[in-house]
Amino acid sequence: MANSIPYSILDISPIPQGFTAADALRNSLDVARHAEKWGYTRYWVAEHHNMTGNASSATAVLLGYIAGGTSHIRVGSGGVMLPNHAPLVIAEQFGTLESLYPGRIELGLGRAPGTDQMTARALRRDLLGSDDRFPQDVRELQHYFGPLQEGQAVKAIPGIGTNVPIWILGSSLYGAQLAAHFGLPYAFASHFAPEQLLEAMKIYRELFKPSAQQAKPYSAFVMNVVAADTDEEAQHLFTTLQQNVVRMRRNTRGQLPPPITDINEFCEPHEQAAAEHTLQVSVVGSLETIQKGMLHWLDLTGANELIFTGQIFDHQARLRSFEIAAQAAKSL
């Protein structure tokens, strides 16, 4: 069964302490180039705003940089937060990307703002593009990517006829139901919101209706992966992500911190317990350890694909982690 499970990467272009957004963006391209060599199926970047530790806010621009620096790996958004944008603008952006890199571009859509309410207001100027319009906006995007209709007044150019593949992303049952109703592939953000993962996967499969894009259900979920040559080294690297989650709960976000010797000295027991709950869909350790973890979550979810994300302070350690993750996934 080697190579039976596709494996991919979700990147937020983390900015480590002491480095710049330019460093983070160059690192993302470097990871993508290595991922292409290691057999990864797709490389997604996620839209976030007003976060000093992430450099992926201009998602479509970053995707052009990634696609231009690679040759065949699929490149897409994981995702574009659709309430922040007019569907026509997204259709033109991704229609342009598909025209430049045909057959390689994907559009994953989320309905959260990907930021705080003040920044969401700054992005949109008003809140008319709310998540209440998400289903209609998805349909509008499909319309722009489809063939030109007789009498069609508003056109996405580029965009018409590109049929850019659309995914629905989510961290609740809503996205699973919508993806099933529209007959679209579905990815669950269990790397930070694990609570409804199993129920969402089940509902998606049960309610799925075939569509022109997707004949049968296709699901993926995102897991945190921190891999190293030894379990001890991986656990040490993992303290970076643990710190990040604790700082988010304290509302003291910042750039990606270096790993520390003892996470117990950084936070209170209740904070560590909360972080463990948030990060429960994580595999941390050596090749053998993370392989067992991947199998465990695949058996629970019945997913068709694994998507890895890894916030690791040192760039070379991050590359090594994704390399070991690829080796583990290949042998599932």
PyMOL commands that set and color helices and strands:
alter all, ss='L'
color gray80, all
select helices_A, chain A and resi 21-37+59-68+82-84+87-100+117-124+131-145+173-182+197-207+231-250+263-265+269-278+287-301+315-330
alter helices_A, ss='H'
color red, helices_A
select strands_A, chain A and resi 7-11+42-45+74-81+105-110+166-170+186-188+219-227+282-285+305-309
alter strands_A, ss='S'
color yellow, strands_A
deselect
rebuild
show_as cartoon
